[in-house]
């Protein structure tokens, strides 16, 4: 692997940086408080600007509305976007589109891929359930065949942006007597389908982008099935690999870490002549976190390199995910400790340090190692598929 950048790639990086800094006006913190409707609308407007530039689906094949850009161009775009906290296309572009390219029928591709590449629609994911999070294959949301339709009943939880999404991709149990991985079927549903209801979940940091999603006698055409009946788990693992392989985890953390390092170099207004960087323990902690950014960076670069070679990153994506999400937690903890009491203040406080970024990051950091598969699940994947260890 050669991670040096060509002149063209460096020029592209500068172009992306200039575009994002001038066009994205969203929050620089990880989470916004309260109703996220305005944030969702802002994201849609920004994604339209990306679409007009041709960058919303730049790495997609041209026949599906993309530019056929190299994987490392996509990585550069993701890295620079994350540096400003800007969106990357969300579930639609990063997960559903690639999933349909691999497992979708011609009709499904024709119906959904143009709408995703044009930025018309927003998708959400219906995977986790109460009691079926880490052990996702134990899900109980039921789909029963009725002629040319299936009737779905059940509940999903932690459904990001469900209140604002147009479509949902959802896992259901269609054969309760089969081994749990073999009785799952994967569907796409319009969120306006009768019987679907959504309830927001307000987290301790005040954001409400997570939701509970309920299905009560929801009818979905059989043609909305992704892959084969009772074999949806195998299509879902493709989705999870895409979800776990992003560069944004390290780039988001590095964004606030860079701000913290700059702040540490400034004189303390309460103690003129003294700086946080002059404290040995703080200096060592910041140095260690900076080193960790480079480790996280190269783990994510490895995933991008494998994709550029038409290889499927599996345990490699889990390595990037587990390290990146735990790195985010460590960065949040270091930031809170280095900033002291002022670092615990929320963004609305006039006395908050660095716009309250570390307060928000710290409160949301626990979820980082749960979403997209817990660290325990990632370590199991690394052990069994990467190291070839037997299952316990």
N, C-alpha and C positions, 0 to 999 in steps of 0.2 A: 504494500500500500504506500502510495506517495501522496502526502497531504500538502505538498507545496502548491501554491496557486499560480496559475498562468497570468499573463498580463490581461488577457480577456476576462478571466474570472475576477481579478482584482478590480477591473473597470466596472464589471457588472455589480460587484459588491457595493462600490461607491454609488452607483446609480440607484440601487435598491435603498440604500441608507438615506439618500437625498429624498427619494419619493416618500418613504414611510415617515420620515421626520416632518415632512411638509403636509402630508395628507391625513395622518392618523391623529385624532384629537382625544382619544380615550384616556382613561385613568392609567397612571403609571404604577398603581398598586395592583396587587394580585386580585383583589375582590372589591366590588362596589357594595355599599350598604343598601338595604331596603329593596324596593321594587326595581328589577333589572330591565324594565321595558325600554327605557331610554337607551341603555347600553346595547340591547338587542337591535334597536333601530339604527344606532350609530354603526354597529357592526355590519348591518346590511348595506348601508350607504357606502361604507369603506370597501366592502367586497365588490360592489358595483364598479368602484374606481379601479380595483384590481382587474376586474373582468375587462374593462375598457383598455387597460394596458396589456392585456393578454397574460397576466401573471396569476390569475386565480387558479387555473389548472395548467400551469406551464409545463409540468412534467408528464401530463397525460399524453397518450398518442394523438396524433393529429386527427385521426378518424373519429375520435370521441370529443373533439372540441378543444384539445390542448395544443401546445406548441412542440411537443416531442422533445422538450429541453433535457439536457443531461441531468442525471440525478444530483450531481454536485451543484448545479445551478439551483435546483430546488432546495438543497441544503443551505446554500448561501442565503437564499431568500428567507427561509425559515429562521435562520440564525439572526439575521439583521432585523426581521420583523419582531422576534421575541425580545430583542434588545430594547425595543420601544413599547413592548406590551401589546403589539398589534395582532389582530386575528389572522389565521392562516386558511380560512375556509371551513373550519370546524368539521363536524361529523360528515357533512355532505362531500367535501372534497377529499379529505384525508382518509376516510374509511369507507363510506358507502360507494362512492364512485369506483375506487380500485376493487372493492368486493364484487361489484356487478360486472366489471370487466373480466373477472376470473370465473365467477359462478353464475352470472345472470344469463337469461335467455336473450335471444335477439330482440324480442318484443320488449323485454324489460330495459335493455340498453337503450333502445330507441325512445322509450317513454321517459326515462329518468336522466340519462347522462347529459342530453342537451340542456335540460332544465337546471342541472347542477352546475354545468360549466358556464351557464349564462348568469349564475348568481340569483336565480329566481326563487329558490327554495332553501329552507333550513330543515335539517334532519336532527332527530334525537335518537338515543339508543335505549332500548328496553331489554336489558339483560338482567341486572341484579334484582333480587327479590328479598323481602324480609325472611331471613333464615337461609337464603341462598345467595351469598355474596362471594366469599372465597371459594366455596364449593359450588360453583355456578351450575354444574351439571345436575345438581339436585333440585333444580327449579321445578315449580308446580303449576305455573300458569298453563291452563289446559286449552287445547284446540281440538275440537271434535268435528269430523267431516260430516257435512250435510249437503249431499248432491255436489254441485260445483263450487261450494263454499265451505269454509270452516267457521265454527263458532268459538270465539275465544272468551274465556273467563279467567280472571286472576288479577294479580297486582304486581307492579314493578316499583322499584324505589331507586333513589339517587339518579333520576332521569334528568340530566343536565339540559336546561333550556326547553323543557317540554312545553311550557306555557306559550312559547313563541315559535315552536317548530311547526312545519307544514306536514312532515312525514315522520314516522318512527320505524326503525327496524327492530324486530322483536323475536325473541326465542320463546317457543312454547313446547309443552309436552304433548305429543300425539299418541304415544304408545306407553302407557303407564306400567306395562308388564315387561318391557324390554330393559336390558341393562341401561343405566341412567344416561350414558353417553350416546346410546343408539336409538333412543325414543324421542329425540328432539327435532322439531321442525322450525325453520326460519322463515319469517314473513316480513313483508313491507305493508304498512298501513297508512292511509291518509288520516291525519289527526282529527279531521272533521267527521270521521265515521261515527255514527250513532253508537252510544255505549261507552265511549272513551271519555274519562274525566281526569282532571289534573289538579293536584293540591300542592302548593309550594311548601318547601321546608326551609324555614329560616334558621341559619346556622349561628353559632355563637359569635361570629364576627359580623353578623348583621346582614350578610348577603342571602339572597333567596333564589339562587340560580339552580339549586337542586329541587326536585319535585317527586311526589308520589304519583303514579299513573295507574288508574283503575280501568279494567276491562269487564264490562257487564253485557254478556250476549252480543259481543261485537262480531259482525259478519265480515269476512274477508274472502275475496275470490281466490280459488285455488291457483290462479295464474299469478298471484302475488307471492307465491312461495319461492324462496331463494334456494336453489339446489334441489335435492330430492327429499321426499317425505321420510321422516325419521333419521335423516342424515344431516340435519342442520348444524350439528355440533362441529362437523368438519369444515363447513363453510365459515362458521363463527370463529374458528381458530385463525383463519386468514384475517378476519377483521381485527382480532386481538393482536396479531403480529404487527399490523399497521398502526394500531393504537399505541403500542409499547415502544416503537422504534424512533420516536421523534427527538429532534435536537433541541426542542424548545425548553425542556426541563432545565438543562444546564444554562441555557442562554437567559432564561427568566431569572434564575438565581444570580447569575453573573451580573445582570443589570443592576440589581439592588446592592450586590456586593461591591461593585465598582463605586457606587454612590457612598457606601459606607467607608471605603478606603479613602476616598477624597475627603470625606467629612473628618476622618481620623487625622488627617494631615493639617487640618485647620486649627488655629489657636482656640482654646476653650474660653468662651466669653466670660465665664465665671471665675476662671483662674488664668489671667493673661500670661502668656509665655509658655503655657503647658498645652500639650496636645495628647489626644488619645494614643496616637502612634508612638509617643514617648514611653508608654507603659509597656514593659516587657511582655507581660502575659497577653495583653491586647494585641500587640504587634505579632507575637507568635501565632495567636489564633487566626488573625487575618491572613498571615502568610500561609498557614496550613489550608485555609479555605481557598485561597487563590490557586494553590497547587491542585486542590481537588477539582477546581473548574477545568483544568487541563486534562485530568483523567476522565472526567465526565464528557468533555468535548471529544476526545479520541475514541471513547466507546461508541458515541453516537456517530462519529465519522465512519467507524468500521461498518456499522449497519448500512449507511448510505453507500459505502464502497461495495458491499455485497450485493445490494440492489442494482448497482451500476453494472455488475458482472452477471446479472440475471440469476443470482443466488437468492434463496429464501432465508432470511435471518429468522431464526426461531429462538434458540437459547441465547443467541447474541443480542436479540431485541430485549430479552428478559434481563440480561446483564446490564444493558443500557438503562432499562427502566428502573431496576432495583437500586442501582447506584445513583442514578439521577434524582429519584424521588427522595432517597435518604440524604443525599447531598443537599437538597432543598431544605430538609428538616434541620440539618446541621448548620446551614447558613443562617436560617431564621434564629436558631438558638444563639449562635455567636453574635448576631446583630443585636438581639435583645440584651445580652450580657454586656456587650461593649458600650452600648448607648446608655445603659443604666435606667433609672426610673423614667426618664423622658422617652425612652424607646418603647415603653409600654402604652403610650398614649395613642388613641385612635386618630385617624386623619382629620376629623372635625376639630380636634383640640388645637388652639393657637400655639400651644407649647410643644406640640409633637415634633419630634426630630425626623428629618427626611420624609416629611409629609405623612408620617405614620405608616410608612411602607412595611417596616419590620413588625409592627404590631399586627397588621393584617396578615402578613406572611406567617407569623408565628401561630396565630390562631387557626389558620387553615392548613398548617404544615402536617398535622396528623393525617388528614385526608389524603395527602400526597402518596402515602405508602399503602393506601387502601384502594383508591380509584385505579381502574385498568388492571386490576389483579394485585392482591396484597404481596408484600415482600416475601411472605412465607411461600406463596404459590410460585413466585418468580424463582426462588431458591430451589424449589422442587423441580422446576423445569430445567434449570441449570444443572442440577445434580443428575437427573435421569437422562435428559436428551443431550446435554453437553459433556458430562463426565462419564456417562454410561453406568451410573450406580443403580443398584436394584431398588425397586420400590419397597418401602418399609411396611 
